[in-house]
Amino acid sequence: MTLPVVAVDAFSAEPLGGNGATVVWLEQPADRQWMQQMAAAFNQSETAFLWRHGGQWYLRWFTPSCEVDLCGHATLATTLALHHWKQLLIHSPQHLQTRSGPLRIELQSPISAAIDLPSDGLKPRGKDPWMAPFQPLQQWTSDLGYGVLLLEPTADLKQLNPDDPCWASSVEKAWVLMQRCSGPSDYQLRFFAPGLGLREDPVTGSAHALVAPWWCEQLRQSSVRGWQPSHRPGGLCCEPLSSGMIRLTGDGVILWDGDLRSEPAHPSAEPWLALHPN
């Protein structure tokens, strides 16, 4: 048995920019341990596993070390992969069933897509001693397990060290450090996620979906442009919708495609979708 596989660089118009994701098209649900092993072998920030059942598409996301409830860049990568496999037409929205509920996707061009992600909102958080060197203007936490620090616009975001042990010293799984910026983008952020097995995630759709409503409110704009100045920089447009979802629009590049020659383990009986039954 062979399974179609596509590697996509999401939130970038150039190869090797943005955030890389591998998308695997399964014939049916696979065992969680097998998917985790494949994600570790691909060693991308996330690997997406996709299958069709009962007229619907289902999607799960894995880092090299764990399954995650939400992943923006791998969802955008899946959108481009479906078009590559001739399963999705331009301007023909579909929904993917995930642990975070049904997510709307739409291809806007062969290299651009829009995805709708939930945003659970920022919740005020107290300061910890380790935050002092960053001199945050504000700090929050979230139900996603992401902590967020707002830095001065003059802070040197690019010089932050992703290996600083402080990122693993709190209960949060990951940290978003953001600031206002000038130029084509309204704000920029970096994302450190030791709790998810990621040193630094290059361009993080779920993080932008989380903070975009705050930036829209502060700047009095209906949408904002976010930038992530990582070792693989990339950007996206974020628009809060009346439904409470956040529409992320960005480019993507298919880097390679091929076949996976690994027999999936038998499907697990775990009720993985029950986390968000809607």
N, C-alpha and C positions, 0 to 999 in steps of 0.2 A: 504494500500500500504506500502511496505517496500523497502528501498533503500540500496544496499550494501555499506558498509563503512569499510575502512581500516585505521589503525593508523600506521605510519611509522616513525622511527627515522632515518633521512637522514644524510649522511656524517659521519657515524659511523658504525663500525662493531660490536658494543656492544649495547644491549638494554639500553635505558635511556641515551645514549650518543648522540652527535650531535644535530640536530634540529628536533623537532617533528612536524609532519603535519598530518592532517586528510584528507582523500580523499573520496569524496562521488560520487558515480556513479548514475547520473540522467537518467531518461528515456527520458527527453526532457529539454530544457532550463527552468529554474525556475526564479521566480521573484527575483529581486535584494534584496529587503528588507528581503525576506525569507532567502536567502543565508547569508545575513549579520547577521540575528538572529541566524542561525545555527552556524556560525563561532564564534559568541560571546558565545554560549552555549558550544562549544567544547573547547574554550579558549586556542587553540594552537597558536603558532606564526603565522601560516597560515593554512587555510582550503581550499582545492582545490575542485572545482566542475567540474565534467567531464561528457560529454554526446557525443553521436554519432549521426551524421546527414549527409545524402547524401554521405556516405562512408568516412567521415572525423570525427576525434575526435576534440572536442572543450573543452577549459579549461579556468577557471577563478579562481583567487586567492583572498582570503579575510583574513585580520587580524581580531582580535576581534572587531575592530572599523571602518575599512574602506576597500574598494577594492584597490588592488595595480596593477600596470601595468606589473610587472615582479617579479617572485619569483623563485629562483633556487632550494632551497631545496624541495619545494612542487612539483616542476616539476620532480625532481629525485624520490620523493615519489610516484608520479603518475605513473612513469615508472615501479616501483616495484609493484604497485597495479595492473596495467594492466596485468603483468605476473601472479600475484596471482589469478586474475580472468580469466586466460587462454585466454587473449586477445592480448598477445604479446609474441613472441618467442625470444629466445636468438639469437643475431646477425641478427635480422630482424628489421631494422630501420623503424620508423614511424614519422609522423609529427603531432604536436598538433597545432591547430589554436587558437591564443591568441591575447590579446590586443597589444602585442609587435611583432606581426607577427607570421608566422609559425616557430615552434621550433622543431628541429630534436631531437629524443630520440632513444637510443639503449641500450638494455639490454646486458651486457657483461658476466654476470653469474647470478645465482639466487639471489646474494646479491650485485651485482655491476652494475652500469649503467653509461652511458655517455650522457650528454645533451648539446646542443649547445645554448648558450645565446648571445644576442647582447651586444656590448660594445660601448657606445657612446663617450668614450674618456674623459680624464681629461682636464679641462680648468683652467688656472691660476686664483687664487683668492687672493684678498688683505687680509692682516691680520686685525683681529678685536682685541680690547683690551682684551677680555676674553680668547684669545688664549695664552697670555703671559706666564702663569704658565706651559704650555706644551712645550714651546720653540720649536715649529715646525721648521724643516729644510725647508719644503715646504708645501704649502697648495693649494688645488684645489677645484673646484666645478664641477657639471656635470648636464646634462639634466635630469637625473633620480631624481634630487633633493637631491643627496648625497654630502655632503662636505667631504673632505679627508685631513687628516693631516699626514705628514711623521715625525715620531719622531726619536730621536737618538737611535741607537741600544742598548744603556745602559739604556734607560728609562724603568721604571717598568710598563709595560703595564697592568699587572694583578692587580695592585693597583688602577687603575682608577675607579672612582665612577660613576656608571650608573645613579645615582639619582642627579648628579650635575646639577643645573639649567642652566648651560651654554649651554647644548645641545639644549635647547629650545629657546635660545636667538638670533638665527640667522634665515635667511629665508630658510635655508635648512631643509628638512624633517628628515634627518638622518645624522649621522657622522660616518665616518670610520677613525680609528686611527691605523696606521700601522708602522711596523719597520722591518728592516733586522734582521734575527735570524740565529743562527748556529744550526747544527743538521740535522735531516732528512728533515726539512722544510726550504724553502728559505726565507720566510717572515711570519709574523703573523699579525693579525689585530683583533680589536674588533669593534662592530657595535652597536651604540646607536640610537634609532629611536623614540623619543617622538612624532614627527609629524605623525608617523604611528600608534601610540598607543602602541608601544613596548618599554619597559624599556631597555632591551638589547636583541638582536637577537643572539642566540647561534652560529650558523654557517650559513653564509649568502652568497648564491651562486651568487646573483647579484652583491654584493660588490667585490667578488673575480674576477668576469668577468670584472668588471670596472677597477681594478688596475693591473690585470695580464699582459696586454701588456706593461705597464710601467716597471714592474719588469723584464720581459723578455728582454726588451731593455737594462736596467741597468746592468743586469747580463750576457747579451749576450748568452742567452739560448733560445731554441725553446719552452720550457715549464717550468713551475715552480710549486713548491709544496707549498700550502698555509695552514696555521694552524690558528685556532681560539681558544684562551685559555679562553673560557667563563666558566660559571658554568656547561655547558654541552659541553665539548670540542670536536672538530672534525676537520678533514682535507680533502683536495681534491687536485687533480692535475688539472692544468689549461694550456691549449694549444691554443694559437691564431691560427686561420685558415686563409687561403688565402681569404676566403669569407668575412672576417671581423668579423665573429662570434668567440666566445670563447668556446672551448670544455672543459666542466668540468666533471671529472671522479671521482666517489666516491662510497663508500659502503652505504648500508642501511639495516635496520632490521625491519621486520613487527612485531609490538608489539601486536596488536590484530585485529580481524576482527569481523564484526557483521552486524546487520540490523538497519537502521534508521526508526523508526515508526512515522514519521512526514509527513503529506501530504503537498507537495510543493504548494505554491501559484501558480496561473496561470502565465504562462510565460509573462514577460514584453515585450513590443514592443520597448524598448530602443535599438538603434543601437550600442550596446556596442563594436562590432568588428570594427566599422567605424573609431575608433581612429587610427588604423594601418591597412588599407584595403588590404595590400599586403599579 
